[in-house]
Amino acid sequence: MVNLSFSALLAAMIQDLELSEPLRQITVRREGELDACFPVTGLATASMASAGIALQALLSRQNAPLSVDQRLASYWFSASHFPLNRPSAALWDEFAGDYATRDGWIRLHTNARHHRLAMEHVLGISKDKSELAQRVADWGKIELEDAVVSAGGCAAAMLKHDEWLAHPHGKTVAAEPLFWQQYHAEAPSPAYALPPARPLAGIRVLDLTRIIAGPVATRFLAGLGAKVLRLDPPGWEEPTLVEEITLGKRCARLDLKSSAGRELFKTLLAGADVLVHGYRADALDALGFDAETRQILSPGLVDVSLNAWGWRGPWRNKRGFDSLVQMSSGIAEAGQRWKQAERPHPLPVQALDHATGYLMAAAVLKGLKVRHEQHRGYSARLSLARTAALLMAHPAGEPTSLAAIDRHDFQPLIEWSEFGPANRLKFPLMLAGTPVTWETPPAALGSATAAWW
């Protein structure tokens, strides 16, 4: 049942994060679970609770009542934002999806334009998905995965879990911690007020993340009052997600490949308390911003990063997304067997992304506690692949159905933004005296100036 999986998952998260405080009672409210062969609702509830426990620890309020609404947590792992009198954005490019090869299944991820062009470089231009499927059918799944990845695209052949555990990179992921953590040199004492009502008020978060996991982390931090400045390269857009994940943030453009952009980044980083980034393992290093340099530019920096496939092993610099990790790690194949389906059956939501996002937020809060109390810098690294391993170690119980969303689940006021009106679900995590609320509505990427305010 979800309560058992929730408890086991949360205990693993808190133990790996090395929070010194004992795990106290958390109230899990309401019922219902997402239908999956792994405890997705348990993962959603536990990851949010881990962020709540880290927040309690930062504020030294371990006795303050903490609760999570597991039903709302399940829905937030899909979408929290519901446009009014206009359609929701399409979540997938027309060619993204699972395709049968001559020896198994492969997933092609084509949401980003350059990833779609890479796929077409290998497979040619198809008029529709049916024609693309005919082209894919002539390939072996590993052969095609290697070809698309080598062309700069994103693809993943479906593996069984046993095959993943025997894979050179699967072995590496299994040996990694959920949270890799490092403590840095002492730095000047920060002037963190940490007021319970808006605990991160005045704390500056530099956000170099895209798509879901990292933006979920910084959205939560913004909901606690942090000043979040998101930086995207020129031309990058996320029309399927922008209203969902830019809540409470300012969004600007910065070209880190230009000398002017790197100089401006140095200035912004020097003024930041927190850096959250989702670059592949060596990307920032190649631009001249390795971990040591980041600490020099911003002494005492809380530096939390995400990599899809992990930080060691042959795939450490491979492009990856939640749906691809599900294919490689065995989740999609396990779902296919569980459903007795003819094709891969992934999780009902992008659970690896969302859960890792809240775990990243928990790491940021842990880092702020280290900075505040020990006057030291702090780094943490997480990965979607390691979150997948955590989930797969806990089988699901018998699911109970989730009640459908109704008007009482939405926040009382309509959310107005430049995109139009929308409803937003109430936030599932509640710490007494510390509401999660956002000061600004969603914003278009590149709509603000790359400067602190």
Residue pairs with C-beta under 8 A, 6 or more apart in sequence:
1 397
1 398
2 28
2 33
2 39
2 41
2 42
2 45
2 70
2 397
3 28
4 397
5 39
5 42
5 43
5 46
5 394
5 395
5 396
5 397
6 28
6 39
6 42
6 45
6 46
6 49
6 70
8 42
8 394
9 39
9 42
9 43
9 46
9 47
9 390
9 391
9 394
10 23
10 26
10 45
10 46
10 49
10 50
11 23
12 178
12 390
12 393
13 46
13 47
13 50
13 178
13 359
13 362
13 390
14 23
14 50
14 53
16 177
16 178
16 179
17 50
17 54
17 178
17 179
17 181
17 359
17 362
17 363
17 366
18 179
18 181
18 366
19 53
19 54
19 57
19 366
20 57
21 53
21 56
21 57
21 62
23 53
24 53
24 56
24 62
24 63
24 66
26 49
26 52
26 53
26 66
26 67
26 68
27 65
27 66
27 67
27 68
28 45
28 67
28 68
28 70
29 67
29 68
29 69
29 70
29 71
30 69
30 70
30 71
30 72
31 70
31 71
31 400
32 41
32 70
32 71
32 74
32 400
32 401
32 402
32 403
33 39
33 40
33 41
33 42
33 70
33 74
33 396
33 399
33 400
33 402
34 40
34 41
34 44
34 74
34 77
34 347
34 348
34 349
34 399
34 402
35 348
35 399
35 401
36 335
36 347
36 348
36 396
36 399
37 334
37 335
37 338
37 339
37 395
37 396
38 331
38 334
38 347
38 391
38 392
38 394
38 395
38 396
39 391
39 394
39 395
39 396
39 397
40 74
40 77
40 347
40 348
40 349
40 351
40 391
40 396
41 70
41 73
41 74
41 399
42 394
42 396
43 351
43 355
43 387
43 390
43 391
44 70
44 73
44 74
44 76
44 77
44 351
44 354
44 355
45 68
45 70
45 73
45 428
46 355
47 354
47 355
47 356
47 357
47 358
47 359
47 362
48 68
48 73
48 76
48 358
48 428
48 429
49 66
49 68
49 429
50 358
50 359
50 362
51 220
51 358
51 359
51 361
51 362
51 365
51 429
52 66
52 68
52 429
52 431
53 66
53 362
54 361
54 362
54 363
54 365
54 366
54 369
55 199
55 224
55 365
55 431
55 434
56 62
56 64
56 66
56 431
57 365
57 366
57 369
58 194
58 199
58 365
58 366
58 368
58 369
58 372
59 194
59 196
59 199
59 434
61 196
61 431
61 433
61 434
64 431
64 432
64 433
64 434
65 430
65 431
65 432
66 429
66 430
66 431
66 432
67 429
67 430
68 428
68 429
68 430
69 426
69 428
69 430
70 428
71 402
71 403
72 409
72 425
72 426
72 427
72 428
73 428
73 429
74 349
74 402
75 402
75 405
75 409
75 425
76 354
76 425
76 427
76 428
77 349
77 350
77 351
77 354
77 355
78 348
78 349
79 88
79 244
80 244
80 424
80 425
80 427
81 243
81 244
81 247
81 415
81 422
81 423
81 424
81 425
81 442
82 88
82 410
82 422
82 423
82 424
82 425
83 243
83 419
83 420
83 421
83 422
84 414
84 420
84 421
84 422
84 423
85 420
85 421
86 420
89 239
89 240
89 241
89 243
90 240
91 240
92 111
92 240
93 110
93 111
93 116
94 128
94 129
95 108
95 110
95 116
95 119
95 126
95 129
95 132
96 108
96 109
96 110
96 111
97 107
97 108
97 129
98 105
98 106
98 107
98 158
98 327
98 332
98 343
98 344
99 105
99 106
99 107
99 108
99 132
99 133
99 136
99 137
100 133
100 136
100 137
100 343
101 136
101 137
101 139
101 140
101 141
101 144
101 157
102 137
102 138
102 139
102 140
103 140
103 141
104 141
104 157
104 158
105 141
105 157
105 158
105 327
105 332
105 343
105 344
106 136
106 139
106 141
106 144
106 145
106 155
106 156
106 157
106 158
106 327
107 155
107 156
107 158
107 323
107 324
107 327
107 332
107 344
108 119
108 136
108 148
108 153
108 154
108 155
109 115
109 153
109 154
109 155
109 156
109 321
109 323
109 324
110 116
110 119
110 153
110 154
111 240
112 154
114 152
115 152
115 153
115 154
115 319
116 153
117 153
118 148
118 151
118 152
118 153
118 154
119 148
119 151
119 153
119 155
120 126
121 151
121 153
122 144
122 147
122 148
122 151
122 153
123 132
123 135
123 136
123 144
123 148
124 135
126 132
126 135
136 144
139 147
141 157
141 158
142 157
144 155
144 157
145 155
145 156
145 157
148 154
148 155
149 155
149 318
149 319
152 319
153 319
154 319
154 320
154 321
154 324
155 324
156 320
156 323
156 324
156 325
156 327
156 328
157 327
157 328
158 327
158 328
158 332
158 333
158 344
159 167
159 327
159 328
159 329
159 330
159 333
160 330
160 333
160 334
161 329
161 330
161 331
161 333
161 334
161 392
162 330
163 170
163 330
164 170
164 328
164 329
164 330
165 171
165 174
167 328
168 313
168 314
169 309
169 310
169 313
169 314
169 315
169 385
170 328
170 329
171 313
172 310
172 312
172 313
172 314
173 309
173 310
173 313
173 329
173 383
173 385
173 386
173 389
174 389
176 310
176 311
176 312
176 383
176 386
177 386
178 359
178 382
178 386
178 387
178 390
179 359
179 363
179 380
179 381
179 382
180 311
180 380
180 381
180 382
181 363
181 366
181 378
181 379
181 380
182 291
182 378
182 379
182 380
183 370
183 374
183 376
183 377
183 378
184 295
184 300
184 301
184 376
184 377
184 378
184 379
185 295
185 299
185 376
185 377
186 300
186 374
186 375
186 376
187 299
187 300
187 371
187 375
187 376
187 377
188 299
188 300
188 375
189 375
190 273
190 300
190 371
190 372
190 375
192 202
192 203
192 368
192 371
192 372
193 201
193 202
194 372
195 201
196 433
196 434
197 433
197 434
197 435
198 224
198 225
199 224
199 225
199 434
200 221
200 224
200 225
200 226
200 368
201 225
201 226
202 225
202 227
203 225
203 226
203 227
203 273
203 274
203 368
204 226
204 227
204 229
204 271
204 272
204 273
204 274
204 452
205 218
205 221
205 222
205 226
205 227
205 228
205 229
205 272
205 273
205 274
205 275
205 276
205 364
206 229
206 231
206 268
206 269
206 272
206 274
206 275
206 276
207 214
207 215
207 218
207 228
207 229
207 230
207 231
207 249
207 276
207 277
208 214
208 230
208 231
208 275
208 276
208 277
208 278
208 279
209 215
209 217
209 218
209 230
209 276
209 277
209 278
209 306
210 232
210 236
210 238
210 278
211 238
211 241
211 278
211 321
211 353
212 241
212 245
212 322
212 350
212 353
212 354
212 357
213 278
213 306
213 322
213 352
213 353
213 354
213 356
213 357
213 360
213 384
214 276
214 277
214 278
214 306
214 357
214 360
215 230
215 241
215 245
215 246
215 357
216 245
216 353
216 354
216 357
216 358
216 360
216 361
217 276
217 304
217 357
217 358
217 360
217 361
217 364
218 226
218 228
218 230
218 249
218 276
218 361
219 228
219 245
219 246
219 247
219 248
219 249
219 357
219 438
220 357
220 358
220 361
220 436
221 228
221 274
221 276
221 361
221 364
222 228
222 247
222 248
222 249
222 438
222 439
223 247
223 248
223 427
223 436
223 437
223 438
224 434
224 436
225 439
226 274
227 250
227 452
227 453
228 248
228 249
228 250
229 249
229 250
229 252
229 268
229 448
229 450
229 452
230 246
230 249
230 250
230 251
230 252
230 445
231 252
231 253
231 254
231 265
231 268
231 450
232 251
232 252
232 253
232 254
232 445
232 446
233 253
233 254
233 255
233 256
233 257
234 253
234 255
234 446
236 445
237 445
238 245
238 445
242 419
242 442
242 444
242 445
243 417
243 419
243 422
243 442
244 442
245 442
246 442
246 443
246 444
246 445
247 424
247 438
247 440
247 441
247 442
248 438
248 439
248 440
249 440
249 443
250 440
250 443
250 447
250 448
250 453
251 443
251 444
251 445
251 446
251 447
251 448
252 446
252 447
252 448
252 449
252 450
252 451
253 445
253 446
253 450
254 261
254 264
254 265
254 268
254 450
255 261
256 262
256 265
256 287
257 287
262 287
262 288
262 289
264 450
265 289
266 297
268 450
268 451
268 452
269 275
269 289
269 294
269 297
269 298
269 301
270 297
270 298
271 298
271 452
272 298
272 301
273 298
273 301
273 302
273 368
273 371
274 301
274 302
274 303
274 304
274 364
274 367
274 368
275 294
275 298
275 301
275 302
275 303
275 304
276 304
276 305
276 306
276 360
276 364
277 284
277 304
277 305
277 306
278 305
278 306
278 307
279 305
279 307
280 307
280 308
280 316
280 317
280 318
280 319
281 307
281 311
281 316
281 317
282 316
282 317
283 317
284 290
284 294
289 297
291 303
291 379
294 301
294 303
295 301
295 303
295 377
299 377
300 371
300 375
300 376
300 377
301 377
301 378
302 364
302 367
302 368
302 370
302 371
302 377
302 378
302 379
303 367
303 377
303 378
303 379
303 380
304 360
304 363
304 364
304 367
304 379
304 380
304 381
304 382
305 379
305 380
305 381
305 382
306 356
306 360
306 381
306 382
306 383
306 384
307 316
307 320
307 381
307 382
307 383
308 318
308 319
308 320
308 321
308 324
308 325
308 383
308 384
308 385
309 315
309 316
309 318
309 320
309 325
309 383
309 384
309 385
310 316
310 383
310 385
310 386
311 381
311 383
320 384
320 385
321 353
321 384
322 350
322 351
322 352
322 353
322 384
323 346
323 350
325 331
325 352
325 384
325 385
325 388
326 332
326 346
326 347
326 352
326 388
327 344
327 346
328 385
329 385
329 388
329 389
329 392
330 392
331 346
331 347
331 388
331 391
331 392
332 344
332 345
332 346
333 344
334 392
335 341
335 344
335 345
335 346
335 347
336 342
336 343
336 344
336 345
338 345
339 345
351 391
352 384
352 387
352 388
352 391
353 384
355 387
355 391
356 382
356 383
356 384
356 387
359 382
359 387
360 380
360 382
363 380
363 382
364 380
366 378
366 380
367 378
367 379
367 380
370 376
370 378
371 377
371 378
405 425
409 425
409 426
410 423
410 424
410 425
410 426
411 423
411 424
411 425
411 426
414 421
414 422
414 423
415 421
415 422
415 423
415 424
415 441
415 442
416 441
417 441
417 442
417 443
418 441
418 443
418 444
418 447
419 442
419 444
427 436
429 436
